[in-house]
Amino acid sequence: MVCFLILGYGLGVLGDAAILPLTGIFVVLAYITSNAFRASRGRQDRWQNFEVILDGDRLLVTDHSGQQTFTRSEITRLQENPILLLIRTADERRRLLVPTLLTGYPELRASLSAWKPIEQGPYPRGLFFSVSRWIGVFGFAVLFSTALLVRSLYVFLPLSIIVGIFLIRSNQIILKRRPQIPGHLRDPFYLKLLFPFLLVLLIVKAMMYA
């Protein structure tokens, strides 16, 4: 992400962007980056203490908040994606996320599959973001900000093509996405308007060169 900051700032200077707003935006982006790294380090520390032990018909769970127990009878659903196994109960507030990279996960998965069938599940919203997705969003933010600030057509044109493709593709994904679990929260309405709005800003900027 630091590379994106250096690249974006360099393109901004090359594209004759006003130095003061360019520097201000990139200071904000650098601050967001530092906070993201600190939060990521905290999540890693939290998962280091995570432990799941299968004891008969009980799951004994130890994490940063203490210990808790899940019994076989209260588990209603098991859903798995490449990152997590989501263990659900009748109480939506009481559920367990088990990383698939956990030591002994294959054995745990095999035992749990005897309790309930394991379904293919979606990525839980707001709980996990893959590194590639975060880097992609951050890279887009850097390039989009640079595209709006540059005054050189030769720098704006390639940036606008890259950013425009990202916006169009992201908007298609948002519009087609549907909840895969009954009762699962839908994307907020403003999210469906975000990418078209950013695309309009890009088009308005392009019209300034006409």
Buried (B, 14 or more C-beta within 10 A) or exposed (E): BEEBBEBBBEBBBEBEBEEEEBBEBBEEBBEEBEEBEEEEEEEEEEBEEBEBEBEEEBBEBEBEEEEEEBEBEBBEBBBBBEBBBBBBBEEEEEBBBBBBEBEEBEEBBEEBEEBBEBEEBBBBEEEBBEEEEEBEEBBBBBBBBBBBBBEBEEBBEEBBEBBBEBBEEBBEEBEEEEEEBEEEEEBEEEEBEBBBEBBEBBEEBBEEEE
